[in-house]
Amino acid sequence: MTKRKQIVALLVGVLLLAGAAGTFAWLSVTGVLVNKFGFGSVAPSVDETLKDNVKRDVSVKNTGSAPAYLRVAVNIYWQDKDGARLWDEPVAGTDYVIDWGSVSKASASNTASSWVVASDGYYYWTSPVASMGKTDVLIKSVTEQKADGKNLVVDISTQAIQSTPDDAVAEAWGCTVKDGVLVPPHGGA
């Protein structure tokens, strides 16, 4: 091999070695990027007080980590002294008095941050509730008028669904979202 070929080979080797060292140095400086994904959760809970056998200030809280739409079902019935559900139904105004918070019937013109009752029997909160946030009062108070050995039960069942994407609530509950406001299914009650 001639001296000229040796010098060219040596220069090519030095260039390759410098390129490899530079690449290694660049990768070492930039480090590794790790993508971390967390799962959000939605968890509704009923927030209420019971004083002097009167249920008061019933609202719903999102104890999860993601914003959520909330709905509740209100079931009122009698129990006997042993806790068994009785067949006869209590009559509003006669057996108990219920003082609702601001609840309106479902319509296309619902406003954000309000309770709306739909014909499916659910009460919908029309705006997403942030993590650890809560709704306004659904029921101000429920007072039992007469007992006759029975116990009035006001059962509040809650459900929640993530607020994004909008089609999640449409698929699960048949609702739509218009300009950030939840529109319950089935029209007004």
Backbone torsions as a table, in degrees:
resi	resn	phi	psi	omega
1	MET	NA	137.3	-178.2
2	THR	-78.5	162.0	-178.1
3	LYS	-62.7	-34.8	179.8
4	ARG	-66.1	-41.6	178.7
5	LYS	-67.1	-34.9	179.2
6	GLN	-65.7	-41.8	-179.5
7	ILE	-66.2	-43.2	178.5
8	VAL	-62.8	-43.1	179.5
9	ALA	-63.4	-40.7	179.3
10	LEU	-65.2	-42.7	177.8
11	LEU	-64.0	-41.3	177.0
12	VAL	-62.1	-41.7	178.4
13	GLY	-63.6	-42.3	178.9
14	VAL	-63.9	-42.5	178.5
15	LEU	-62.7	-42.8	178.1
16	LEU	-64.1	-42.4	179.2
17	LEU	-64.0	-42.0	178.7
18	ALA	-65.1	-40.3	178.2
19	GLY	-63.8	-42.7	179.2
20	ALA	-65.4	-43.2	179.9
21	ALA	-65.0	-40.4	178.8
22	GLY	-64.7	-42.1	178.1
23	THR	-62.8	-44.3	179.0
24	PHE	-62.3	-43.5	179.7
25	ALA	-63.4	-41.6	179.9
26	TRP	-64.3	-44.3	179.2
27	LEU	-64.7	-35.1	179.6
28	SER	-68.6	-36.5	-178.7
29	VAL	-74.0	-40.5	-176.8
30	THR	-73.7	-23.8	178.1
31	GLY	72.4	-163.5	-177.1
32	VAL	-115.2	133.6	177.6
33	LEU	-95.3	123.8	-179.1
34	VAL	-111.8	123.8	175.5
35	ASN	-87.1	125.2	178.3
36	LYS	-114.0	125.1	178.0
37	PHE	-117.2	134.7	176.6
38	GLY	-116.1	155.3	177.9
39	PHE	-94.7	131.0	174.2
40	GLY	-84.7	157.6	178.0
41	SER	-134.2	152.2	172.9
42	VAL	-122.2	132.4	-176.8
43	ALA	-148.0	102.2	179.8
44	PRO	-83.4	149.1	173.0
45	SER	-144.3	148.2	-179.5
46	VAL	-84.1	131.5	176.9
47	ASP	-112.5	114.8	-176.1
48	GLU	-152.4	163.8	173.6
49	THR	-124.3	150.7	177.1
50	LEU	-127.6	114.9	-179.0
51	LYS	-136.9	129.1	-179.9
52	ASP	53.7	43.3	178.5
53	ASN	61.2	27.4	177.3
54	VAL	-123.3	121.6	175.7
55	LYS	-78.0	130.6	-174.6
56	ARG	-134.5	156.0	169.5
57	ASP	48.2	57.0	-179.6
58	VAL	-83.4	120.2	174.3
59	SER	-138.4	176.3	-178.3
60	VAL	-124.6	137.8	-178.7
61	LYS	-115.0	141.9	174.1
62	ASN	-94.9	101.5	-179.5
63	THR	-90.0	5.6	178.2
64	GLY	-82.3	-173.2	-176.7
65	SER	-103.5	-2.0	-178.4
66	ALA	-125.7	149.5	175.6
67	PRO	-60.4	144.7	-174.6
68	ALA	-145.8	152.3	167.3
69	TYR	-88.2	144.5	-176.7
70	LEU	-124.7	147.4	171.2
71	ARG	-144.7	155.2	179.7
72	VAL	-135.4	154.2	170.2
73	ALA	-116.0	135.0	179.2
74	VAL	-109.8	120.0	-178.0
75	ASN	-121.8	118.8	-177.7
76	ILE	-115.2	126.7	-177.3
77	TYR	-155.0	170.3	178.2
78	TRP	-96.1	147.5	169.5
79	GLN	-125.6	150.8	172.8
80	ASP	-85.0	-179.0	-175.7
81	LYS	-64.3	-19.2	179.1
82	ASP	-93.2	-0.4	178.4
83	GLY	92.6	5.3	178.6
84	ALA	-81.4	139.3	179.3
85	ARG	-72.9	135.7	-180.0
86	LEU	-96.2	156.5	-176.0
87	TRP	-76.9	-35.4	-177.7
88	ASP	-73.0	137.9	-176.0
89	GLU	-92.9	137.8	175.1
90	PRO	-69.3	147.8	-176.9
91	VAL	-107.2	124.9	178.5
92	ALA	-62.5	137.1	-179.9
93	GLY	89.6	-28.3	178.4
94	THR	-102.7	-54.2	-178.1
95	ASP	-90.0	-25.9	-179.9
96	TYR	-155.3	159.4	175.6
97	VAL	-121.9	128.2	178.8
98	ILE	-116.2	128.8	178.3
99	ASP	-109.0	104.6	-176.9
100	TRP	-77.7	152.1	168.6
101	GLY	-73.6	-158.8	-179.8
102	SER	-81.1	96.3	179.6
103	VAL	-116.8	132.1	176.8
104	SER	-122.3	167.0	176.5
105	LYS	-79.6	149.3	-178.9
106	ALA	-64.4	136.1	175.1
107	SER	-155.7	170.6	179.7
108	ALA	-71.0	-14.8	-176.9
109	SER	-104.5	24.8	178.3
110	ASN	-58.8	147.6	177.1
111	THR	-101.6	158.2	179.4
112	ALA	-65.4	155.7	175.5
113	SER	58.3	56.0	175.0
114	SER	-150.4	158.0	174.8
115	TRP	-86.1	137.0	178.5
116	VAL	-133.4	131.1	175.5
117	VAL	-97.4	131.9	179.5
118	ALA	-109.0	166.9	-177.1
119	SER	-69.0	-11.0	175.8
120	ASP	-80.2	-0.4	176.6
121	GLY	92.0	-8.3	179.6
122	TYR	-88.9	150.9	171.9
123	TYR	-103.8	121.0	-175.3
124	TYR	-106.3	135.5	169.2
125	TRP	-88.9	126.4	-164.3
126	THR	-87.2	-0.8	175.7
127	SER	-129.9	155.3	179.4
128	PRO	-62.7	143.1	176.9
129	VAL	-104.0	123.0	-178.5
130	ALA	-65.7	162.9	175.4
131	SER	-55.3	129.8	-178.2
132	MET	66.9	9.7	175.2
133	GLY	-88.9	169.3	177.5
134	LYS	-143.9	164.2	-178.2
135	THR	-82.7	172.7	168.6
136	ASP	-72.7	174.9	-177.8
137	VAL	-69.0	127.6	174.0
138	LEU	-85.9	-47.9	-179.9
139	ILE	-122.7	120.6	177.8
140	LYS	-72.6	-44.2	177.8
141	SER	-164.5	153.6	171.9
142	VAL	-131.1	120.9	-178.0
143	THR	-118.5	127.8	177.1
144	GLU	-77.8	131.5	-177.6
145	GLN	-90.8	-41.5	179.3
146	LYS	-144.9	149.0	-174.5
147	ALA	-115.0	-49.9	-178.0
148	ASP	49.6	45.6	177.3
149	GLY	80.0	6.1	178.9
150	LYS	-110.8	160.3	177.8
151	ASN	-119.2	125.2	178.3
152	LEU	-78.0	129.8	177.7
153	VAL	-116.1	128.8	174.0
154	VAL	-115.3	99.0	-175.0
155	ASP	-94.9	123.5	179.5
156	ILE	-109.2	111.6	178.4
157	SER	-102.5	127.5	-176.2
158	THR	-110.1	151.0	173.5
159	GLN	-139.7	149.5	178.8
160	ALA	-140.3	151.9	175.0
161	ILE	-144.8	145.3	-178.9
162	GLN	-54.4	147.3	-176.3
163	SER	-87.7	-15.1	176.9
164	THR	-128.9	139.8	-3.8
165	PRO	-75.2	164.4	-177.4
166	ASP	-59.4	-30.7	-177.2
167	ASP	-72.5	-11.5	176.7
168	ALA	-63.7	-45.9	179.6
169	VAL	-71.2	-30.4	177.2
170	ALA	-66.8	-43.8	-179.5
171	GLU	-69.1	-40.1	-175.7
172	ALA	-79.7	-42.9	-172.4
173	TRP	-117.3	-6.2	-177.9
174	GLY	74.8	18.8	178.5
175	CYS	-89.8	166.6	170.6
176	THR	-123.8	162.5	176.9
177	VAL	-122.7	121.1	179.2
178	LYS	-121.7	117.5	-180.0
179	ASP	53.1	40.1	177.6
180	GLY	82.0	2.7	-178.8
181	VAL	-110.3	127.8	178.1
182	LEU	-71.8	129.3	176.3
183	VAL	-112.5	110.1	-177.8
184	PRO	-62.5	159.8	178.5
185	PRO	-77.2	166.5	168.5
186	HIS	71.9	4.9	178.8
187	GLY	71.6	-165.0	-175.2
188	GLY	-74.8	160.1	-179.7
189	ALA	-84.9	NA	NA
